[in-house]
Amino acid sequence: MTGEGQETAHERPRVETGSPYDRIAVVINVYNQARFLAGALDSVLAQTRPADEVIVVDDGSDDRPEDVLDRYDQVRLIRQSNKGLAAARNTGLQAASGALIVFLDADDRLLPKALEAGLAAVQARPDCAFSVGGYRRIDVDGKPIGNDVWPPASLDYHDLLHGNQIAMHATVMYFRERLLESGGFDVSLPRVEDYDVYLRLAQLHPIVVCRELVAEYRQHDANMSNDARRMLTWVTKVHERQWPVASKTPRLAEAWRQGQRTWRNYYRSRMEGGRAAVPGPASVDVGDLARTSPISDEFGFDRGTPIDRVYIEDFLRRNRVSIRGRVLEVGDDSYSRRFGADRITRQDVLFVAKGNPSATIIGDLSQKRVLPEAAFDCLILTQTLHLIYDMQAAVQEMYRALRPGGVALVTVPGITRIDRGRWGKEWYWSLTEVSAYRLFADVFGKKHVEVESDGNVYAATLFLHGLAAEEADPEKLAEYDPCFPVTITIRAAKSPGWRELPRRAWRRLRSHG
């Protein structure tokens, strides 16, 4: 048995990869979970891209994890008195020599391509702090339960202020030096020390998302996250630390406020909740959906990415080449910046009332000449048109404001809840593919309008209850059922020749001024 702070080294030929920056360390922290340790070690040793070093840090266990390690001569064992998870991780962080590092709890497992996928991701983005992939939940016996869990397609500090969209630490591969420079894990935190690190690192460096399932999170009675009351206490403390930074920017400040609501609602619902009974044969277990109020009253913003945003952002991504030149967006310019980037030469923002610091044009889109004539190469209206009572006038104004060859990219709700706040008082319409097509074809001409919808009964149900995309199965969200349109998308192009406008639309346009 080794003494305090000492280690047992079982020598193993190291995998030389040709570059010191390719070396990967895996640190496994164990505290009274020796019964799971072999599974964690086996998952590391089964990697398609082997780890260069495997370190087990025993944080003062009583159940003799060294007995398990007697069967593994490929690992180093470091023992210390019980100091907590953050301190144990720091011990492994200091002991490792690799440029890259992954932390695995002893009760969890890596999937075979975890290190290969993480390495490819960080090599593609060497300025990042870390990569993050997806994970699946498993039960105490290692059997999969529930849907796979994926991070959003892109992730940054703003997103993490909304909530911990990484959730499982073993999905992360860090650049070790950047983690050390940040101060490592905060030993004053008895839990959520990983979320604290994500927030600190994301202020300084990008995050790269790896579209690979990389880990398995074992759920059992001893999970630290089961204590919802203590989790709420500590996650709130960690999140509140970010206010001095977030408060300097309106966008970050709003994300911080949303995050405060996210954490309160999430853990309070867990403190209040129970589980539905197991259904009998030929029955349906509606479980958490057997309620008359939605799970989230914020469209899902308080839990992550709303379901409809998956469809909206995919639509804009597919049409990003049209986001160019002079661009107008309603509300703010976030989608323009995200999908237009350096193709935009001038950016305008339209808002209906004074008080929006981002707005360059104030007014109702259905007003006569609220926009300059033939001025814009692209108009972006996401989830806005249904708030305008005179939609026909708004579409005519959009047509008038576009340059010949310009494009309007528009999304409207299909199956949706109605906002309880300000916008509920102006929520006039819900559209279908048929009505949206006719509305725009009457003005832009049939040849110049493309209308599609996205959604199915699964997506609609989750969206109505306010569940987030991170809680959904992405493959199920991608399935299309025209009877359940969650989001309607419209691409309308202004003909290079104005005379191609339908005659009846010309009459309306002239009468509109």
C-alpha positions as CSV (number, residue, x, y, z in Angstrom):
1,M,0.0,0.0,0.0
2,T,1.3,3.4,-0.8
3,G,1.4,6.3,1.6
4,E,-0.2,9.7,1.4
5,G,0.4,11.4,-1.9
6,Q,2.5,8.5,-3.2
7,E,1.8,6.4,-6.2
8,T,2.1,2.9,-7.5
9,A,3.4,2.7,-11.0
10,H,2.6,-0.4,-13.1
11,E,5.0,0.1,-16.0
12,R,3.5,0.0,-19.5
13,P,5.1,0.7,-22.9
14,R,3.9,4.2,-23.8
15,V,2.3,4.9,-27.2
16,E,4.5,7.4,-29.1
17,T,2.4,9.5,-31.4
18,G,5.1,11.6,-33.2
19,S,4.1,14.8,-31.5
20,P,4.2,15.8,-27.8
21,Y,1.0,17.7,-28.4
22,D,-0.9,14.5,-29.3
23,R,-0.3,12.8,-25.9
24,I,-3.5,12.0,-24.1
25,A,-3.8,11.3,-20.3
26,V,-7.0,9.8,-18.8
27,V,-7.5,10.4,-15.1
28,I,-9.9,8.2,-13.2
29,N,-11.1,9.5,-9.8
30,V,-12.4,6.9,-7.4
31,Y,-13.9,7.2,-4.0
32,N,-15.6,4.1,-2.5
33,Q,-16.6,2.9,-6.0
34,A,-14.2,0.1,-6.5
35,R,-17.0,-2.1,-7.7
36,F,-17.3,0.0,-10.9
37,L,-13.6,0.7,-11.4
38,A,-12.8,-2.3,-13.6
39,G,-15.5,-1.2,-16.0
40,A,-14.0,2.3,-16.3
41,L,-10.5,0.9,-16.8
42,D,-11.6,-1.6,-19.4
43,S,-13.3,1.2,-21.3
44,V,-10.1,3.2,-21.4
45,L,-8.0,0.3,-22.5
46,A,-10.4,-0.6,-25.3
47,Q,-10.0,2.8,-27.1
48,T,-9.4,2.8,-30.8
49,R,-6.8,5.5,-30.1
50,P,-5.0,4.3,-26.9
51,A,-4.3,6.6,-24.0
52,D,-0.6,7.5,-23.5
53,E,-1.1,7.4,-19.7
54,V,-3.8,6.2,-17.4
55,I,-3.9,7.6,-13.8
56,V,-6.2,6.5,-11.0
57,V,-6.5,8.9,-8.1
58,D,-7.9,7.2,-5.0
59,D,-9.4,10.0,-2.8
60,G,-9.2,8.1,0.5
61,S,-11.5,5.2,-0.3
62,D,-12.4,2.5,2.2
63,D,-13.1,-0.2,-0.3
64,R,-9.5,-0.9,-1.5
65,P,-9.5,0.1,-5.2
66,E,-5.8,-1.1,-5.3
67,D,-7.1,-4.6,-5.2
68,V,-8.8,-4.0,-8.6
69,L,-5.6,-2.3,-9.9
70,D,-3.6,-5.4,-9.2
71,R,-5.1,-6.8,-12.4
72,Y,-3.9,-3.8,-14.5
73,D,-0.3,-3.2,-15.0
74,Q,-0.9,-0.3,-17.4
75,V,-1.9,2.3,-14.8
76,R,-0.5,4.6,-12.1
77,L,-2.3,4.7,-8.8
78,I,-2.0,7.8,-6.6
79,R,-3.5,7.7,-3.2
80,Q,-4.4,10.6,-1.0
81,S,-6.6,11.3,2.1
82,N,-10.2,12.3,1.3
83,K,-10.1,15.9,0.0
84,G,-13.0,15.9,-2.4
85,L,-13.5,15.5,-6.1
86,A,-12.0,18.8,-7.2
87,A,-8.8,18.1,-5.2
88,A,-8.6,14.6,-6.6
89,R,-8.9,15.9,-10.1
90,N,-6.2,18.5,-9.5
91,T,-3.9,15.7,-8.3
92,G,-4.4,13.9,-11.6
93,L,-4.0,17.1,-13.5
94,Q,-0.6,17.8,-11.9
95,A,0.6,14.2,-12.2
96,A,-0.3,13.9,-15.9
97,S,2.3,14.7,-18.6
98,G,0.1,14.6,-21.7
99,A,-0.9,17.8,-23.6
100,L,-4.5,16.6,-23.6
101,I,-6.5,15.2,-20.6
102,V,-9.8,13.5,-20.0
103,F,-11.4,13.0,-16.6
104,L,-13.5,9.9,-16.0
105,D,-15.4,9.1,-12.8
106,A,-14.9,5.5,-11.7
107,D,-18.6,4.6,-12.1
108,D,-18.7,5.9,-15.7
109,R,-17.2,4.5,-19.0
110,L,-15.8,5.8,-22.2
111,L,-17.0,4.6,-25.6
112,P,-14.4,3.1,-27.9
113,K,-13.9,6.2,-30.1
114,A,-13.8,8.7,-27.3
115,L,-10.1,9.6,-27.5
116,E,-9.9,9.3,-31.3
117,A,-12.9,11.7,-31.7
118,G,-11.7,14.1,-29.1
119,L,-8.2,14.3,-30.5
120,A,-9.5,14.9,-34.0
121,A,-11.8,17.7,-32.7
122,V,-9.1,19.6,-30.8
123,Q,-6.6,19.2,-33.6
124,A,-9.1,20.8,-36.0
125,R,-9.4,23.8,-33.6
126,P,-6.1,24.1,-31.7
127,D,-7.1,27.5,-30.2
128,C,-9.9,25.8,-28.2
129,A,-10.0,25.2,-24.5
130,F,-11.6,21.8,-24.9
131,S,-13.8,19.5,-27.0
132,V,-17.1,18.1,-25.9
133,G,-19.1,15.1,-27.3
134,G,-22.4,13.3,-26.6
135,Y,-23.2,10.6,-24.0
136,R,-25.7,8.0,-23.1
137,R,-27.2,7.1,-19.8
138,I,-26.8,3.6,-18.4
139,D,-28.2,1.8,-15.4
140,V,-26.3,0.3,-12.5
141,D,-25.8,-2.9,-14.6
142,G,-24.5,-0.9,-17.6
143,K,-27.6,-1.2,-19.8
144,P,-28.6,1.9,-21.8
145,I,-31.6,3.9,-20.6
146,G,-33.3,6.9,-22.2
147,N,-32.2,8.8,-25.3
148,D,-28.6,9.8,-26.1
149,V,-27.7,13.3,-25.0
150,W,-25.9,15.7,-27.3
151,P,-24.5,19.1,-26.8
152,P,-25.8,21.9,-29.2
153,A,-24.1,22.2,-32.6
154,S,-22.1,25.1,-31.3
155,L,-21.3,26.1,-27.8
156,D,-19.8,29.2,-26.1
157,Y,-19.8,31.2,-22.9
158,H,-23.2,32.7,-23.7
159,D,-24.7,29.2,-24.0
160,L,-23.2,28.1,-20.8
161,L,-24.7,31.0,-18.9
162,H,-28.0,29.6,-19.9
163,G,-27.1,26.3,-18.3
164,N,-24.6,23.5,-18.2
165,Q,-25.2,22.1,-21.7
166,I,-22.2,19.8,-21.3
167,A,-23.5,18.0,-18.2
168,M,-21.2,14.9,-18.3
169,H,-17.6,15.6,-17.5
170,A,-16.2,12.6,-19.3
171,T,-17.3,13.9,-22.7
172,V,-14.7,16.7,-22.4
173,M,-11.1,16.6,-23.6
174,Y,-9.1,19.5,-22.3
175,F,-5.9,21.1,-23.4
176,R,-4.1,20.4,-20.1
177,E,-2.0,23.6,-20.2
178,R,-5.0,25.8,-20.6
179,L,-6.8,24.1,-17.7
180,L,-3.7,24.6,-15.5
181,E,-3.5,28.3,-16.5
182,S,-7.1,28.7,-15.4
183,G,-6.2,27.5,-11.9
184,G,-7.6,24.0,-12.3
185,F,-10.6,22.9,-10.3
186,D,-11.8,25.0,-7.4
187,V,-11.3,22.9,-4.2
188,S,-13.8,25.1,-2.3
189,L,-16.6,23.5,-4.4
190,P,-17.8,20.1,-3.2
191,R,-19.8,19.7,-6.5
192,V,-20.3,21.4,-9.9
193,E,-16.6,22.1,-10.0
194,D,-16.7,21.0,-13.7
195,Y,-19.3,23.6,-14.6
196,D,-17.2,26.3,-12.9
197,V,-14.2,25.3,-15.0
198,Y,-16.3,25.4,-18.2
199,L,-17.5,28.9,-17.5
200,R,-14.0,30.2,-16.7
201,L,-12.4,28.6,-19.7
202,A,-15.2,29.6,-22.1
203,Q,-14.5,33.3,-21.3
204,L,-11.0,32.9,-22.7
205,H,-11.1,30.2,-25.4
206,P,-13.5,28.7,-28.0
207,I,-15.2,25.3,-27.4
208,V,-15.3,22.7,-30.2
209,V,-18.2,20.3,-30.4
210,C,-17.5,16.7,-31.4
211,R,-20.4,15.0,-33.1
212,E,-19.6,11.6,-31.7
213,L,-21.1,9.7,-28.7
214,V,-18.1,9.4,-26.4
215,A,-19.1,8.3,-22.9
216,E,-21.6,6.5,-20.7
217,Y,-23.0,8.1,-17.6
218,R,-24.0,5.5,-15.0
219,Q,-27.1,6.4,-12.9
220,H,-27.5,4.8,-9.5
221,D,-28.6,5.7,-6.0
222,A,-25.1,7.1,-5.0
223,N,-24.9,9.7,-7.8
224,M,-23.9,13.1,-6.3
225,S,-26.4,14.8,-8.6
226,N,-29.3,13.0,-6.9
227,D,-29.2,15.5,-4.0
228,A,-31.2,18.2,-5.8
229,R,-31.2,20.6,-2.8
230,R,-27.4,20.7,-2.4
231,M,-26.9,20.8,-6.2
232,L,-29.1,23.9,-6.4
233,T,-27.2,25.5,-3.6
234,W,-23.8,25.0,-5.3
235,V,-24.7,25.5,-8.9
236,T,-26.3,28.8,-7.9
237,K,-23.1,29.9,-6.2
238,V,-21.0,29.0,-9.2
239,H,-23.4,30.7,-11.6
240,E,-23.6,33.9,-9.5
241,R,-19.9,34.3,-9.8
242,Q,-20.4,35.1,-13.5
243,W,-22.5,38.2,-12.9
244,P,-19.6,40.7,-12.8
245,V,-18.6,39.5,-16.4
246,A,-22.1,38.9,-17.7
247,S,-23.5,42.2,-16.5
248,K,-21.2,44.2,-18.8
249,T,-23.0,43.1,-21.9
250,P,-26.9,43.1,-22.3
251,R,-26.9,39.9,-24.3
252,L,-24.8,38.1,-21.6
253,A,-26.8,39.6,-18.8
254,E,-30.0,38.3,-20.3
255,A,-28.4,34.8,-20.7
256,W,-27.3,35.0,-17.0
257,R,-30.9,35.8,-15.9
258,Q,-32.3,33.0,-18.0
259,G,-29.7,30.7,-16.4
260,Q,-30.8,31.7,-12.9
261,R,-34.3,30.7,-13.8
262,T,-33.1,27.5,-15.5
263,W,-31.3,26.2,-12.4
264,R,-34.1,27.2,-10.0
265,N,-36.8,25.5,-12.1
266,Y,-34.8,22.4,-12.9
267,Y,-33.8,21.5,-9.3
268,R,-37.0,22.7,-7.7
269,S,-39.0,20.4,-10.1
270,R,-36.7,17.5,-9.1
271,M,-37.3,18.3,-5.4
272,E,-41.0,18.3,-5.9
273,G,-41.3,15.4,-8.4
274,G,-42.0,11.7,-8.2
275,R,-42.1,9.0,-10.9
276,A,-45.1,7.6,-12.6
277,A,-46.1,4.0,-11.9
278,V,-44.9,1.3,-14.4
279,P,-47.7,0.8,-17.0
280,G,-49.5,-2.4,-17.5
281,P,-49.7,-4.4,-20.8
282,A,-51.1,-2.5,-23.7
283,S,-51.2,0.8,-21.7
284,V,-49.3,4.0,-22.3
285,D,-47.2,5.6,-19.6
286,V,-47.6,9.4,-20.1
287,G,-45.5,10.0,-17.0
288,D,-44.3,13.6,-16.7
289,L,-46.6,14.6,-19.6
290,A,-49.7,13.8,-17.5
291,R,-50.1,17.4,-16.4
292,T,-52.2,20.4,-17.3
293,S,-49.3,22.9,-17.1
294,P,-46.2,22.8,-19.3
295,I,-42.9,21.5,-17.9
296,S,-41.3,24.8,-18.9
297,D,-43.1,28.1,-19.3
298,E,-40.3,29.6,-21.3
299,F,-40.6,27.8,-24.6
300,G,-37.6,25.7,-23.4
301,F,-35.1,28.7,-23.2
302,D,-34.8,27.9,-19.5
303,R,-33.7,24.4,-20.2
304,G,-31.5,24.8,-23.2
305,T,-32.2,25.3,-26.9
306,P,-36.0,25.4,-27.8
307,I,-37.1,22.7,-30.2
308,D,-38.2,25.2,-32.9
309,R,-34.7,26.8,-32.9
310,V,-33.3,23.6,-34.2
311,Y,-35.5,24.0,-37.4
312,I,-35.0,27.7,-37.6
313,E,-31.2,27.5,-37.4
314,D,-31.0,24.7,-39.9
315,F,-33.1,26.7,-42.3
316,L,-30.8,29.7,-42.0
317,R,-27.7,27.5,-42.2
318,R,-28.9,26.1,-45.5
319,N,-29.6,29.5,-46.9
320,R,-26.6,31.3,-45.4
321,V,-25.2,32.2,-48.9
322,S,-28.2,34.5,-49.3
323,I,-27.3,36.4,-46.1
324,R,-25.0,39.0,-47.7
325,G,-24.7,42.6,-48.7
326,R,-27.0,44.9,-46.8
327,V,-29.0,42.8,-44.3
328,L,-32.0,43.6,-42.1
329,E,-33.0,41.4,-39.2
330,V,-35.8,41.9,-36.7
331,G,-35.1,42.3,-33.0
332,D,-31.3,41.9,-33.1
333,D,-28.6,40.9,-35.5
334,S,-27.6,37.5,-33.8
335,Y,-28.6,35.3,-36.7
336,S,-27.1,37.7,-39.3
337,R,-23.7,37.6,-37.5
338,R,-23.8,33.9,-37.0
339,F,-24.7,32.9,-40.5
340,G,-23.7,35.9,-42.6
341,A,-20.3,36.7,-41.1
342,D,-18.0,38.6,-43.5
343,R,-20.5,38.5,-46.4
344,I,-22.5,41.3,-44.8
345,T,-21.5,44.9,-45.8
346,R,-24.1,46.7,-43.8
347,Q,-26.4,45.5,-40.9
348,D,-29.7,47.0,-39.9
349,V,-32.1,45.9,-37.1
350,L,-35.8,46.6,-37.1
351,F,-37.8,46.8,-33.9
352,V,-41.4,47.8,-33.3
353,A,-40.8,50.3,-30.5
354,K,-38.1,52.5,-29.0
355,G,-35.9,51.1,-26.3
356,N,-34.0,48.5,-28.2
357,P,-30.3,49.7,-28.3
358,S,-29.6,47.4,-31.3
359,A,-32.3,48.9,-33.5
360,T,-31.4,51.1,-36.4
361,I,-35.0,51.3,-37.7
362,I,-38.1,51.7,-35.5
363,G,-41.6,50.9,-36.7
364,D,-44.2,48.3,-37.6
365,L,-43.4,46.3,-40.7
366,S,-46.9,46.8,-42.0
367,Q,-46.5,50.6,-41.9
368,K,-46.2,52.3,-45.2
369,R,-42.5,53.0,-46.1
370,V,-41.2,52.0,-42.7
371,L,-38.2,50.5,-44.7
372,P,-36.3,52.3,-47.5
373,E,-37.2,51.1,-51.0
374,A,-35.1,48.6,-52.8
375,A,-32.3,48.9,-50.2
376,F,-31.7,45.3,-48.8
377,D,-30.1,42.2,-50.2
378,C,-31.6,40.0,-47.4
379,L,-34.3,40.3,-44.8
380,I,-34.4,37.9,-41.9
381,L,-37.7,37.6,-40.0
382,T,-37.7,34.7,-37.5
383,Q,-40.9,34.1,-35.5
384,T,-42.2,37.6,-36.1
385,L,-44.8,37.7,-38.9
386,H,-47.5,36.1,-36.8
387,L,-47.3,39.2,-34.4
388,I,-48.3,41.6,-37.2
389,Y,-52.1,41.8,-37.7
390,D,-51.9,43.0,-41.3
391,M,-49.6,40.3,-42.6
392,Q,-50.3,41.1,-46.3
393,A,-49.1,44.7,-45.9
394,A,-46.0,43.4,-44.1
395,V,-45.2,41.0,-47.0
396,Q,-45.7,43.8,-49.5
397,E,-43.4,46.1,-47.5
398,M,-40.7,43.4,-47.4
399,Y,-41.0,43.0,-51.2
400,R,-40.7,46.8,-51.7
401,A,-37.6,47.0,-49.4
402,L,-35.7,44.3,-51.2
403,R,-33.4,45.0,-54.1
404,P,-34.1,43.0,-57.3
405,G,-32.6,39.6,-56.7
406,G,-32.8,40.1,-52.9
407,V,-34.1,37.3,-50.6
408,A,-36.4,37.2,-47.6
409,L,-35.8,34.4,-45.1
410,V,-38.8,34.0,-42.9
411,T,-39.9,31.6,-40.2
412,V,-43.3,31.4,-38.5
413,P,-44.8,29.1,-35.8
414,G,-47.1,26.3,-36.8
415,I,-48.0,24.1,-33.8
416,T,-47.0,26.3,-30.8
417,R,-48.0,27.6,-27.4
418,I,-48.7,31.4,-27.0
419,D,-46.5,33.6,-25.0
420,R,-47.8,34.5,-21.6
421,G,-45.9,37.8,-21.6
422,R,-45.9,40.8,-23.8
423,W,-46.1,39.1,-27.2
424,G,-49.2,37.1,-26.2
425,K,-51.2,40.3,-26.6
426,E,-50.1,40.6,-30.2
427,W,-50.1,36.9,-31.2
428,Y,-52.5,37.1,-34.1
429,W,-51.9,34.1,-36.3
430,S,-50.6,30.6,-36.8
431,L,-49.9,29.5,-40.4
432,T,-49.6,26.3,-42.4
433,E,-47.5,25.6,-45.4
434,V,-50.5,26.3,-47.7
435,S,-51.4,29.7,-46.1
436,A,-47.7,30.8,-46.0
437,Y,-47.2,29.9,-49.6
438,R,-50.3,31.8,-50.8
439,L,-49.4,34.8,-48.7
440,F,-46.0,35.2,-50.2
441,A,-46.7,33.9,-53.7
442,D,-49.4,36.6,-54.2
443,V,-46.7,39.2,-53.8
444,F,-43.4,37.6,-54.9
445,G,-44.8,35.3,-57.5
446,K,-45.2,31.5,-57.4
447,K,-41.9,30.8,-59.1
448,H,-40.0,32.8,-56.5
449,V,-41.3,31.3,-53.2
450,E,-40.3,28.1,-51.4
451,V,-42.2,27.0,-48.3
452,E,-41.4,24.0,-46.1
453,S,-42.3,22.8,-42.7
454,D,-40.5,20.8,-40.0
455,G,-41.8,18.7,-37.2
456,N,-43.7,15.6,-36.1
457,V,-45.8,14.6,-33.2
458,Y,-42.7,13.9,-31.0
459,A,-41.2,17.3,-31.7
460,A,-44.6,19.1,-31.3
461,T,-45.2,17.4,-27.9
462,L,-41.8,18.3,-26.6
463,F,-42.1,21.9,-27.8
464,L,-45.5,22.4,-26.3
465,H,-44.1,21.2,-22.9
466,G,-41.1,23.5,-23.2
467,L,-38.5,20.7,-23.3
468,A,-35.2,21.6,-24.9
469,A,-33.4,20.1,-27.9
470,E,-30.6,18.9,-25.7
471,E,-33.2,16.6,-24.0
472,A,-34.5,15.2,-27.3
473,D,-33.4,12.5,-29.7
474,P,-32.0,14.4,-32.7
475,E,-32.9,11.7,-35.1
476,K,-36.5,11.8,-34.0
477,L,-36.5,15.6,-34.3
478,A,-35.3,15.2,-37.9
479,E,-38.2,13.0,-39.0
480,Y,-40.9,14.9,-41.0
481,D,-44.7,14.6,-40.7
482,P,-46.6,17.2,-42.6
483,C,-49.6,16.8,-40.2
484,F,-47.5,18.2,-37.3
485,P,-45.7,21.4,-38.6
486,V,-43.8,22.9,-35.7
487,T,-42.1,25.5,-37.8
488,I,-42.9,27.0,-41.2
489,T,-39.9,28.3,-43.3
490,I,-40.3,30.6,-46.3
491,R,-37.6,31.7,-48.8
492,A,-39.0,34.4,-51.1
493,A,-36.8,36.0,-53.8
494,K,-37.5,39.3,-55.5
495,S,-37.4,38.9,-59.2
496,P,-34.7,40.8,-61.0
497,G,-37.6,42.2,-63.2
498,W,-40.2,44.0,-61.1
499,R,-42.8,43.5,-63.9
500,E,-43.0,39.8,-63.0
501,L,-45.0,40.8,-59.9
502,P,-48.5,39.4,-60.1
503,R,-51.0,42.0,-61.3
504,R,-53.3,41.8,-58.2
505,A,-50.2,42.2,-56.0
506,W,-49.2,45.3,-58.0
507,R,-52.7,46.8,-57.2
508,R,-52.2,46.0,-53.5
509,L,-48.7,47.5,-53.5
510,R,-49.8,50.7,-55.2
511,S,-52.8,51.1,-52.8
512,H,-50.3,50.5,-49.9
513,G,-48.3,53.5,-51.2
